């Protein structure tokens, strides 16, 4: 029995040592400060989810880097932004996408469901503070443990392939693959009629909380921060959330600049779908946006 206990203890010690060494290597190599330093020309940062990822083509916007990522909740945006801003004092202005879907309760899934945890923990677990880790663990303990364990092994391979875990140069701008809108007006009409304008909209308090944290952090760093809504197709209806969306803007972000380009005129062939631009639409909008921010 003593021999068995000793073997178990040795095994656990080896596992613990491997984990500690793995974490150390990732912190010092994969997530080191040098990996988030940007060229000095980048003074404008764009953050958010898939809407800005596909709407802003940095090739047409001066001195701007687009770090928006599809399916990214504000919790992960917050810690990514902190790291990048802290190591790049040349950043003077930050645009954060704030769209109707970001207030809905379903955004909680983007923060802690199994699928999103698997991806986000691998990408930026070392950036999270104790409060965020505790939140993720409390909301989905099994999912968090699984995601963290998997990330330890997945990221070992990345140490030898790509040491840049936070900023992917090839991902500065992501655009849609099609040149035409992928859903027709009939489908859009069904989408409009499927929503009940009078239903009790549940809010993702945590997603809004971390957007507030992003804004506060930028202000503390004396960086100009703007909330922005990118173009959507004219038939895409947001009326079922618009009242609550505007209420949140008035109450929680009342002193923050708000730029609304939801109705910016983009031809049908400039959309990938009702909410996302494709490369053609992104070029039109980005050229206009560049003129606006450089006036």
C-alpha positions as a Markdown table, in Angstrom:
| # | Residue | x | y | z |
|---|---|---|---|---|
| 1 | Unk | 0.0 | 0.0 | 0.0 |
| 2 | Unk | 2.8 | 2.4 | 0.9 |
| 3 | Unk | 4.5 | 1.6 | -2.4 |
| 4 | Unk | 1.4 | 2.3 | -4.3 |
| 5 | Unk | 0.9 | 5.6 | -2.5 |
| 6 | Unk | 4.5 | 6.6 | -3.2 |
| 7 | Unk | 4.0 | 5.8 | -6.9 |
| 8 | Unk | 0.9 | 7.9 | -7.0 |
| 9 | Unk | 2.7 | 10.8 | -5.3 |
| 10 | Unk | 5.6 | 10.6 | -7.8 |
| 11 | Unk | 3.2 | 10.5 | -10.7 |
| 12 | Unk | 1.2 | 13.5 | -9.5 |
| 13 | Unk | 4.5 | 15.4 | -8.9 |
| 14 | Unk | 5.6 | 14.7 | -12.4 |
| 15 | Unk | 2.3 | 15.9 | -13.8 |
| 16 | Unk | 2.4 | 19.0 | -11.7 |
| 17 | Unk | 6.0 | 19.8 | -12.8 |
| 18 | Unk | 5.0 | 19.4 | -16.5 |
| 19 | Unk | 2.1 | 21.7 | -16.0 |
| 20 | Unk | 4.2 | 24.4 | -14.3 |
| 21 | Unk | 6.9 | 24.2 | -16.9 |
| 22 | Unk | 4.3 | 24.3 | -19.7 |
| 23 | Unk | 2.7 | 27.4 | -18.2 |
| 24 | Unk | 6.1 | 29.1 | -17.7 |
| 25 | Unk | 7.1 | 28.4 | -21.4 |
| 26 | Unk | 3.8 | 29.8 | -22.7 |
| 27 | Unk | 4.0 | 32.9 | -20.5 |
| 28 | Unk | 7.6 | 33.7 | -21.5 |
| 29 | Unk | 7.5 | 32.6 | -25.1 |
| 30 | Unk | 4.0 | 32.4 | -26.5 |
| 31 | Unk | 2.5 | 35.4 | -24.6 |
| 32 | Unk | 5.6 | 37.5 | -24.1 |
| 33 | Unk | 5.4 | 41.3 | -24.4 |
| 34 | Unk | 7.4 | 41.5 | -27.7 |
| 35 | Unk | 4.7 | 39.5 | -29.4 |
| 36 | Unk | 2.2 | 42.3 | -29.1 |
| 37 | Unk | 4.3 | 45.2 | -30.1 |
| 38 | Unk | 3.0 | 46.9 | -33.3 |
| 39 | Unk | 4.8 | 49.0 | -35.9 |
| 40 | Unk | 4.8 | 52.7 | -34.8 |
| 41 | Unk | 2.5 | 53.6 | -37.6 |
| 42 | Unk | -0.5 | 52.0 | -36.0 |
| 43 | Unk | -2.2 | 54.6 | -33.8 |
| 44 | Unk | -5.9 | 53.5 | -34.3 |
| 45 | Unk | -7.2 | 50.2 | -33.0 |
| 46 | Unk | -10.5 | 48.5 | -34.0 |
| 47 | Unk | -12.0 | 45.9 | -31.7 |
| 48 | Unk | -15.1 | 43.8 | -31.6 |
| 49 | Unk | -16.7 | 40.7 | -33.2 |
| 50 | Unk | -17.4 | 39.6 | -36.7 |
| 51 | Unk | -19.2 | 42.8 | -37.8 |
| 52 | Unk | -16.1 | 45.0 | -37.6 |
| 53 | Unk | -13.8 | 42.1 | -38.6 |
| 54 | Unk | -15.5 | 42.1 | -42.0 |
| 55 | Unk | -16.4 | 45.8 | -42.3 |
| 56 | Unk | -13.1 | 47.5 | -41.8 |
| 57 | Unk | -10.4 | 46.8 | -44.4 |
| 58 | Unk | -7.2 | 48.3 | -42.9 |
| 59 | Unk | -5.7 | 48.5 | -46.4 |
| 60 | Unk | -8.0 | 51.6 | -46.9 |
| 61 | Unk | -7.8 | 53.1 | -43.4 |
| 62 | Unk | -4.7 | 55.0 | -42.5 |
| 63 | Unk | -2.6 | 54.0 | -39.5 |
| 64 | Unk | -5.2 | 51.5 | -38.3 |
| 65 | Unk | -5.1 | 47.9 | -37.2 |
| 66 | Unk | -8.2 | 45.8 | -37.1 |
| 67 | Unk | -8.1 | 43.3 | -34.3 |
| 68 | Unk | -11.8 | 42.4 | -34.3 |
| 69 | Unk | -12.4 | 38.6 | -34.2 |
| 70 | Unk | -15.6 | 36.7 | -35.0 |
| 71 | Unk | -17.5 | 35.4 | -32.0 |
| 72 | Unk | -15.4 | 37.4 | -29.5 |
| 73 | Unk | -17.2 | 38.4 | -26.3 |
| 74 | Unk | -16.1 | 41.7 | -24.6 |
| 75 | Unk | -14.5 | 39.8 | -21.8 |
| 76 | Unk | -11.8 | 38.5 | -24.1 |
| 77 | Unk | -11.7 | 41.7 | -26.0 |
| 78 | Unk | -11.0 | 43.6 | -22.8 |
| 79 | Unk | -7.9 | 41.5 | -21.8 |
| 80 | Unk | -6.6 | 41.5 | -25.4 |
| 81 | Unk | -7.0 | 45.3 | -25.6 |
| 82 | Unk | -5.3 | 45.8 | -22.3 |
| 83 | Unk | -2.2 | 43.9 | -23.4 |
| 84 | Unk | -1.9 | 45.5 | -26.8 |
| 85 | Unk | -2.6 | 49.1 | -25.5 |
| 86 | Unk | -0.2 | 48.7 | -22.6 |
| 87 | Unk | 2.7 | 47.7 | -25.0 |
| 88 | Unk | 1.9 | 50.2 | -27.7 |
| 89 | Unk | 1.8 | 53.8 | -26.4 |
| 90 | Unk | 1.4 | 55.1 | -30.0 |
| 91 | Unk | -2.3 | 54.0 | -29.9 |
| 92 | Unk | -4.3 | 57.1 | -29.5 |
| 93 | Unk | -7.8 | 56.1 | -30.6 |
| 94 | Unk | -9.9 | 52.9 | -30.2 |
| 95 | Unk | -13.1 | 52.0 | -31.9 |
| 96 | Unk | -15.2 | 49.3 | -30.3 |
| 97 | Unk | -18.1 | 47.7 | -32.2 |
| 98 | Unk | -21.4 | 47.9 | -30.3 |
| 99 | Unk | -24.3 | 46.2 | -32.1 |
| 100 | Unk | -27.7 | 45.2 | -31.0 |
| 101 | Unk | -26.9 | 41.5 | -30.6 |
| 102 | Unk | -24.2 | 42.3 | -28.1 |
| 103 | Unk | -26.8 | 43.2 | -25.4 |
| 104 | Unk | -28.8 | 40.0 | -25.6 |
| 105 | Unk | -28.6 | 37.2 | -23.0 |
| 106 | Unk | -27.4 | 34.8 | -25.6 |
| 107 | Unk | -24.0 | 36.6 | -25.5 |
| 108 | Unk | -23.3 | 34.8 | -22.2 |
| 109 | Unk | -22.7 | 31.7 | -24.4 |
| 110 | Unk | -19.9 | 33.6 | -26.1 |
| 111 | Unk | -18.3 | 34.0 | -22.7 |
| 112 | Unk | -18.5 | 30.6 | -21.1 |
| 113 | Unk | -20.1 | 27.9 | -23.2 |
| 114 | Unk | -18.0 | 24.8 | -24.1 |
| 115 | Unk | -17.4 | 25.8 | -27.7 |
| 116 | Unk | -16.2 | 29.3 | -27.0 |
| 117 | Unk | -14.1 | 28.3 | -24.0 |
| 118 | Unk | -12.2 | 25.8 | -26.0 |
| 119 | Unk | -11.1 | 28.5 | -28.4 |
| 120 | Unk | -10.7 | 31.5 | -26.2 |
| 121 | Unk | -8.9 | 29.9 | -23.4 |
| 122 | Unk | -6.3 | 28.6 | -25.8 |
| 123 | Unk | -5.9 | 32.1 | -27.3 |
| 124 | Unk | -5.6 | 34.2 | -24.2 |
| 125 | Unk | -5.9 | 32.3 | -20.9 |
| 126 | Unk | -2.7 | 33.8 | -19.6 |
| 127 | Unk | -4.1 | 37.3 | -20.0 |
| 128 | Unk | -7.1 | 36.8 | -17.7 |
| 129 | Unk | -7.2 | 38.0 | -14.2 |
| 130 | Unk | -8.5 | 36.1 | -11.1 |
| 131 | Unk | -11.9 | 37.7 | -11.4 |
| 132 | Unk | -12.4 | 36.6 | -14.9 |
| 133 | Unk | -11.1 | 33.1 | -14.2 |
| 134 | Unk | -13.4 | 32.7 | -11.3 |
| 135 | Unk | -16.3 | 33.9 | -13.4 |
| 136 | Unk | -15.6 | 31.3 | -16.1 |
| 137 | Unk | -15.1 | 28.5 | -13.6 |
| 138 | Unk | -18.3 | 29.3 | -11.7 |
| 139 | Unk | -20.4 | 29.5 | -14.8 |
| 140 | Unk | -19.0 | 26.4 | -16.4 |
| 141 | Unk | -16.5 | 24.5 | -14.2 |
| 142 | Unk | -16.3 | 21.4 | -16.4 |
| 143 | Unk | -16.0 | 23.4 | -19.6 |
| 144 | Unk | -13.3 | 25.6 | -18.1 |
| 145 | Unk | -11.2 | 22.8 | -16.8 |
| 146 | Unk | -11.4 | 20.9 | -20.1 |
| 147 | Unk | -10.5 | 24.0 | -22.1 |
| 148 | Unk | -7.6 | 24.9 | -19.9 |
| 149 | Unk | -6.2 | 21.3 | -19.9 |
| 150 | Unk | -6.5 | 21.1 | -23.7 |
| 151 | Unk | -4.9 | 24.5 | -24.1 |
| 152 | Unk | -1.7 | 23.3 | -22.3 |
| 153 | Unk | -1.1 | 20.7 | -24.9 |
| 154 | Unk | -2.4 | 22.6 | -27.9 |
| 155 | Unk | -0.2 | 25.6 | -27.2 |
| 156 | Unk | 3.0 | 23.5 | -26.8 |
| 157 | Unk | 2.9 | 22.9 | -30.5 |
| 158 | Unk | 2.3 | 26.6 | -31.2 |
| 159 | Unk | 5.6 | 27.4 | -29.4 |
| 160 | Unk | 7.5 | 25.9 | -32.3 |
| 161 | Unk | 5.2 | 27.0 | -35.1 |
| 162 | Unk | 4.0 | 30.5 | -34.3 |
| 163 | Unk | 5.0 | 32.3 | -31.2 |
| 164 | Unk | 2.5 | 35.1 | -31.7 |
| 165 | Unk | -0.6 | 34.0 | -29.8 |
| 166 | Unk | -2.4 | 37.4 | -29.5 |
| 167 | Unk | -1.8 | 39.2 | -32.7 |
| 168 | Unk | -1.9 | 37.3 | -36.0 |
| 169 | Unk | -0.5 | 39.5 | -38.8 |
| 170 | Unk | -2.5 | 37.6 | -41.4 |
| 171 | Unk | -5.6 | 38.2 | -39.4 |
| 172 | Unk | -5.4 | 42.0 | -39.2 |
| 173 | Unk | -8.4 | 42.1 | -41.5 |
| 174 | Unk | -10.8 | 39.4 | -42.3 |
| 175 | Unk | -13.4 | 39.7 | -45.1 |
| 176 | Unk | -16.3 | 37.7 | -46.5 |
| 177 | Unk | -15.7 | 35.2 | -49.2 |
| 178 | Unk | -18.6 | 36.1 | -51.4 |
| 179 | Unk | -19.5 | 39.0 | -53.6 |
| 180 | Unk | -23.3 | 38.8 | -53.2 |
| 181 | Unk | -25.8 | 38.8 | -50.3 |
| 182 | Unk | -26.3 | 35.2 | -49.3 |
| 183 | Unk | -30.0 | 35.5 | -48.1 |
| 184 | Unk | -32.7 | 37.0 | -50.2 |
| 185 | Unk | -35.4 | 39.6 | -49.3 |
| 186 | Unk | -38.0 | 36.9 | -48.8 |
| 187 | Unk | -35.8 | 35.3 | -46.1 |
| 188 | Unk | -35.2 | 38.7 | -44.6 |
| 189 | Unk | -38.9 | 39.3 | -44.3 |
| 190 | Unk | -39.3 | 36.1 | -42.4 |
| 191 | Unk | -36.5 | 37.2 | -40.2 |
| 192 | Unk | -38.3 | 40.5 | -39.5 |
| 193 | Unk | -41.6 | 38.9 | -38.7 |
| 194 | Unk | -40.1 | 36.2 | -36.5 |
| 195 | Unk | -39.4 | 38.7 | -33.7 |
| 196 | Unk | -42.0 | 39.8 | -31.1 |
| 197 | Unk | -41.5 | 43.5 | -30.5 |
| 198 | Unk | -43.2 | 43.3 | -27.1 |
| 199 | Unk | -41.3 | 40.4 | -25.6 |
| 200 | Unk | -39.2 | 40.9 | -22.4 |
| 201 | Unk | -35.6 | 41.1 | -23.7 |
| 202 | Unk | -33.1 | 39.5 | -21.3 |
| 203 | Unk | -29.8 | 41.3 | -21.2 |
| 204 | Unk | -26.2 | 39.9 | -20.9 |
| 205 | Unk | -25.0 | 41.9 | -18.0 |
| 206 | Unk | -21.5 | 40.4 | -18.1 |
| 207 | Unk | -21.0 | 41.4 | -21.7 |
| 208 | Unk | -22.0 | 44.9 | -21.0 |
| 209 | Unk | -19.9 | 45.0 | -17.9 |
| 210 | Unk | -16.8 | 44.1 | -19.8 |
| 211 | Unk | -17.5 | 46.7 | -22.5 |
| 212 | Unk | -17.6 | 49.2 | -19.7 |
| 213 | Unk | -14.2 | 47.9 | -18.6 |
| 214 | Unk | -12.8 | 48.4 | -22.0 |
| 215 | Unk | -14.1 | 52.0 | -22.1 |
| 216 | Unk | -12.8 | 52.8 | -18.6 |
| 217 | Unk | -9.4 | 51.3 | -19.3 |
| 218 | Unk | -9.0 | 53.4 | -22.5 |
| 219 | Unk | -10.0 | 56.5 | -20.6 |
| 220 | Unk | -7.5 | 55.8 | -17.8 |
| 221 | Unk | -4.8 | 55.6 | -20.5 |
| 222 | Unk | -6.0 | 58.9 | -22.0 |
| 223 | Unk | -7.0 | 57.2 | -25.2 |
| 224 | Unk | -10.0 | 58.4 | -27.2 |
| 225 | Unk | -12.6 | 55.6 | -27.3 |
| 226 | Unk | -15.7 | 55.5 | -29.6 |
| 227 | Unk | -18.5 | 53.0 | -29.8 |
| 228 | Unk | -19.5 | 52.3 | -33.3 |
| 229 | Unk | -22.2 | 50.3 | -35.2 |
| 230 | Unk | -21.2 | 49.0 | -38.7 |
| 231 | Unk | -23.4 | 48.9 | -41.7 |
| 232 | Unk | -26.2 | 46.3 | -41.9 |
| 233 | Unk | -28.5 | 45.4 | -44.8 |
| 234 | Unk | -31.5 | 47.8 | -45.0 |
| 235 | Unk | -33.9 | 44.9 | -44.6 |
| 236 | Unk | -32.3 | 43.6 | -41.5 |
| 237 | Unk | -34.6 | 44.5 | -38.6 |
| 238 | Unk | -33.2 | 45.5 | -35.2 |
| 239 | Unk | -36.4 | 47.1 | -33.9 |
| 240 | Unk | -37.1 | 44.4 | -31.3 |
| 241 | Unk | -33.9 | 45.3 | -29.5 |
| 242 | Unk | -33.4 | 48.9 | -30.5 |
| 243 | Unk | -35.2 | 50.5 | -27.6 |
| 244 | Unk | -33.2 | 48.6 | -25.0 |
| 245 | Unk | -30.1 | 49.1 | -27.0 |
| 246 | Unk | -30.5 | 52.8 | -27.0 |
| 247 | Unk | -31.4 | 52.8 | -23.4 |
| 248 | Unk | -28.1 | 51.1 | -22.5 |
| 249 | Unk | -26.2 | 53.6 | -24.6 |
| 250 | Unk | -27.9 | 56.5 | -22.7 |
| 251 | Unk | -27.5 | 55.1 | -19.2 |
| 252 | Unk | -24.2 | 53.2 | -19.3 |
| 253 | Unk | -22.3 | 55.0 | -22.0 |
| 254 | Unk | -23.8 | 58.5 | -21.9 |
| 255 | Unk | -20.5 | 60.4 | -22.2 |
| 256 | Unk | -19.0 | 58.1 | -24.8 |
| 257 | Unk | -18.9 | 59.1 | -28.5 |
| 258 | Unk | -21.3 | 56.9 | -30.5 |
| 259 | Unk | -21.0 | 56.6 | -34.3 |
| 260 | Unk | -23.9 | 54.9 | -36.0 |
| 261 | Unk | -23.3 | 53.7 | -39.5 |
| 262 | Unk | -26.0 | 50.9 | -39.5 |
| 263 | Unk | -27.8 | 52.6 | -42.4 |
| 264 | Unk | -24.7 | 53.5 | -44.4 |
| 265 | Unk | -25.6 | 52.9 | -48.1 |
| 266 | Unk | -24.0 | 49.7 | -49.3 |
| 267 | Unk | -25.4 | 48.0 | -52.5 |
| 268 | Unk | -26.7 | 44.4 | -52.1 |
| 269 | Unk | -23.6 | 43.0 | -53.7 |
| 270 | Unk | -21.5 | 44.5 | -50.9 |
| 271 | Unk | -23.0 | 42.1 | -48.3 |
| 272 | Unk | -22.0 | 38.6 | -47.4 |
| 273 | Unk | -25.2 | 38.3 | -45.4 |
| 274 | Unk | -27.7 | 40.6 | -43.7 |
| 275 | Unk | -25.2 | 41.6 | -41.0 |
| 276 | Unk | -21.8 | 41.3 | -42.6 |
| 277 | Unk | -20.1 | 43.1 | -45.4 |
| 278 | Unk | -17.9 | 41.3 | -48.0 |
| 279 | Unk | -14.7 | 42.6 | -49.5 |
| 280 | Unk | -16.6 | 44.8 | -52.0 |
| 281 | Unk | -18.7 | 46.4 | -49.3 |
| 282 | Unk | -15.8 | 46.7 | -46.9 |
| 283 | Unk | -13.8 | 48.6 | -49.4 |
| 284 | Unk | -16.6 | 51.1 | -50.0 |
| 285 | Unk | -17.2 | 51.6 | -46.3 |
| 286 | Unk | -13.6 | 51.6 | -45.2 |
| 287 | Unk | -12.7 | 54.4 | -47.7 |
| 288 | Unk | -15.5 | 56.5 | -46.4 |
| 289 | Unk | -14.6 | 55.7 | -42.8 |
| 290 | Unk | -11.0 | 56.7 | -43.4 |
| 291 | Unk | -12.1 | 60.1 | -44.6 |
| 292 | Unk | -14.3 | 60.6 | -41.6 |
| 293 | Unk | -11.7 | 59.8 | -38.9 |
| 294 | Unk | -8.9 | 61.8 | -40.7 |
| 295 | Unk | -10.9 | 65.0 | -41.1 |
